[in-house]
Amino acid sequence: MSSLEAIILGLVQGLTEFLPVSSSGHLAIGKALFGIETADLSFEVAVHAATVLATIVVFWKVIWKLLGGLFKWKLNSETRYILLILLSMIPVFIVGMFFKDSVESLFGNGLLVVGCALLVTALLLFLSETLTARRGADGGKVTWKSALWMGLAQAIAVVPGLSRSGSTIAAGLLSGVSKQEVTRFSFLMVLIPILGEAFLDVVGGDFAASTVGTLPLILGFLAAFVSGLFACKFMIAMVRKARLKWFALYCVLVGAACIVSTLV
């Protein structure tokens, strides 16, 4: 992977992480277009960690308030919210601990898996918007049940092309959570798993032994972080206000293109 390719892929990650269109799927598409083959997922982990750090910068007031409530050492709304986030992490923790090799193998199956997963993403987005519109309710706050459903959706969304934000937002909406609440929770619930995975890769020496190279990893990280900072507030506001069917249509078009490209 060249430095220019790393920067471009980092920009792709930063721009697509905050939309329900699968950043991992777009990274796979970008790699296919550039003809890049890597033996590990160190680049994906690095750029995902960069956008998580961008999310922390954007949401620092919310995170600071949650931590302030936590260290009051009593059950309050902030402590409850953190417990909801911890509950949502359990499914993806199980997948990461026991099925990591199986997940990594999915990233080597080309664009067919990505294309099919994007079609599933489109279906989830369409169904969640259609059913919540028919329900006619504005939705409420995140509950223990909705947090668990969103956590299960996040665990399933480790498949490249199956949007994590799209899956968790859809699960939350179908569980009766408002679009504003579900969007914020969707981005906060991923902070610890991604940063934890990056930390384990650093401690375990995976980054040092990466076939990508140190400079492309650094450049990709910086590009994803800067573009993530620029895009985060705009993208989150757009997801809250925009109709999910347009993102569903985009996923259908890109997913179909990926599938066709594997057949010709």
FILOLUM-65759 format. One record per residue (C-alpha): residue in one letter; x, y, z. Coordinates in steps of 0.1 Angstrom, whole numbers, padded with zeros to 4 digits, always signed. Example, Ala and Ser with C-alpha at 12.3 -4.5 7.8 and 13.67 -1.06 7.14 Angstrom:
<atoms>
A+0123-0045+0078;S+0137-0011+0071;
</atoms>
This chain:
<atoms>
M+0000+0000+0000;S+0014+0033-0011;S+0013+0065+0010;L-0013+0081-0014;E-0035+0050-0013;A-0034+0050+0025;I-0044+0087+0026;I-0073+0081+0001;L-0086+0051+0021;G-0082+0070+0053;L-0104+0098+0038;V-0129+0072+0027;Q-0131+0058+0062;G-0135+0092+0078;L-0163+0102+0055;T-0183+0069+0056;E-0179+0060+0092;F-0207+0084+0102;L-0231+0073+0075;P-0251+0040+0075;V-0233+0028+0044;S-0205+0006+0059;S-0171+0021+0061;S-0155-0014+0062;G-0173-0022+0030;H-0161+0009+0013;L-0125+0002+0025;A-0128-0033+0009;I-0141-0016-0023;G-0112+0009-0022;K-0087-0019-0018;A-0102-0038-0047;L-0101-0007-0070;F-0064-0001-0061;G-0055-0038-0063;I-0043-0038-0026;E-0040-0071-0008;T-0031-0072+0029;A-0025-0102+0051;D-0040-0086+0082;L-0065-0060+0093;S-0041-0036+0109;F-0050-0008+0085;E-0087-0012+0091;V-0081-0012+0129;A-0060+0019+0126;V-0084+0040+0106;H-0114+0029+0127;A-0095+0039+0158;A-0089+0073+0142;T-0125+0079+0136;V-0134+0068+0171;L-0109+0094+0184;A-0126+0120+0162;T-0159+0109+0177;I-0145+0114+0212;V-0134+0150+0203;V-0168+0158+0189;F-0187+0142+0218;W-0162+0153+0245;K-0189+0173+0265;V-0213+0143+0265;I-0185+0119+0275;W-0172+0142+0302;K-0207+0145+0317;L-0211+0108+0317;L-0178+0103+0334;G-0186+0130+0359;G-0218+0112+0368;L-0201+0079+0370;F-0175+0091+0396;K-0202+0104+0419;W-0204+0067+0428;K-0241+0065+0429;L-0269+0053+0405;N-0279+0083+0383;S-0289+0089+0347;E-0252+0091+0336;T-0243+0058+0354;R-0274+0042+0339;Y-0264+0053+0304;I-0228+0039+0308;L-0243+0006+0320;L-0265+0006+0289;I-0233+0010+0268;L-0216-0018+0286;L-0246-0041+0281;S-0245-0033+0243;M-0208-0043+0242;I-0213-0079+0254;P-0223-0094+0221;V-0194-0079+0201;F-0170-0088+0230;I-0181-0125+0226;V-0176-0123+0188;G-0142-0107+0192;M-0130-0132+0218;F-0143-0165+0202;F-0148-0158+0165;K-0121-0133+0155;D-0104-0156+0130;S-0137-0163+0113;V-0145-0126+0111;E-0111-0118+0096;S-0116-0146+0070;L-0147-0127+0057;F-0125-0098+0047;G-0106-0120+0022;N-0137-0132+0003;G-0137-0103-0022;L-0166-0080-0031;L-0193-0107-0032;V-0197-0107+0005;V-0195-0069+0006;G-0222-0066-0021;C-0246-0090-0004;A-0241-0074+0030;L-0248-0039+0015;L-0281-0052+0002;V-0289-0065+0037;T-0280-0030+0051;A-0304-0015+0025;L-0331-0038+0036;L-0326-0030+0073;L-0326+0008+0067;F-0358+0006+0045;L-0377-0016+0070;S-0367+0005+0100;E-0378+0037+0084;T-0410+0022+0069;L-0421+0005+0101;T-0413+0034+0124;A-0432+0058+0101;R-0462+0036+0102;R-0460+0035+0140;G-0462+0072+0140;A-0444+0076+0173;D-0415+0099+0179;G-0397+0072+0199;G-0382+0074+0234;K-0349+0069+0251;V-0326+0038+0250;T-0338+0010+0273;W-0321-0022+0285;K-0339-0041+0258;S-0331-0017+0230;A-0294-0015+0241;L-0292-0053+0239;W-0308-0054+0205;M-0284-0027+0193;G-0255-0046+0207;L-0266-0078+0189;A-0268-0057+0157;Q-0233-0044+0162;A-0219-0079+0167;I-0235-0091+0135;A-0223-0060+0116;V-0186-0072+0118;V-0194-0086+0084;P-0177-0062+0058;G-0205-0043+0040;L-0230-0047+0068;S-0231-0012+0082;R-0225-0010+0119;S-0242+0024+0123;G-0269+0014+0099;S-0276-0019+0117;T-0275-0004+0152;I-0297+0026+0142;A-0322+0002+0125;A-0322-0020+0156;G-0328+0010+0179;L-0355+0025+0158;L-0373-0009+0156;S-0370-0011+0194;G-0389+0022+0198;V-0359+0046+0203;S-0361+0081+0188;K-0337+0089+0158;Q-0319+0115+0178;E-0313+0092+0208;V-0304+0062+0187;T-0279+0081+0166;R-0260+0094+0197;F-0260+0060+0214;S-0249+0042+0182;F-0217+0063+0180;L-0209+0062+0217;M-0214+0024+0220;V-0185+0017+0196;L-0158+0037+0214;I-0146+0011+0238;P-0146-0020+0215;I-0127-0002+0187;L-0101+0014+0210;G-0098-0018+0229;E-0091-0038+0197;A-0065-0012+0187;F-0048-0014+0221;L-0046-0052+0220;D-0031-0050+0185;V-0004-0026+0197;V+0003-0047+0228;G+0003-0079+0209;G+0027-0065+0182;D+0002-0068+0153;F+0009-0033+0142;A+0046-0038+0143;A+0044-0070+0123;S+0019-0055+0098;T+0025-0060+0061;V+0010-0026+0054;G+0040-0006+0066;T+0044+0020+0094;L+0042+0051+0072;P+0009+0041+0054;L-0006+0032+0088;I+0003+0066+0102;L-0009+0085+0071;G-0041+0065+0069;F-0048+0072+0106;L-0042+0109+0103;A-0063+0112+0071;A-0092+0093+0088;F-0089+0114+0120;V-0089+0148+0101;S-0117+0138+0077;G-0136+0123+0106;L-0134+0156+0126;F-0146+0175+0096;A-0174+0152+0088;C-0187+0140+0122;K-0210+0168+0131;F-0223+0173+0096;M-0228+0136+0090;I-0245+0129+0123;A-0269+0158+0118;M-0277+0145+0083;V-0284+0110+0095;R-0308+0124+0121;K-0327+0145+0097;A-0324+0127+0064;R-0346+0098+0054;L-0329+0065+0056;K-0344+0053+0024;W-0319+0074+0004;F-0290+0057+0022;A-0308+0024+0015;L-0310+0032-0022;Y-0273+0041-0022;C-0264+0007-0006;V-0285-0011-0032;L-0267+0005-0061;V-0232+0000-0046;G-0240-0035-0035;A-0254-0045-0069;A-0223-0030-0085;C-0201-0051-0062;I-0220-0083-0070;V-0219-0076-0108;S-0182-0070-0107;T-0176-0104-0093;L-0196-0121-0120;V-0182-0104-0151;
</atoms>
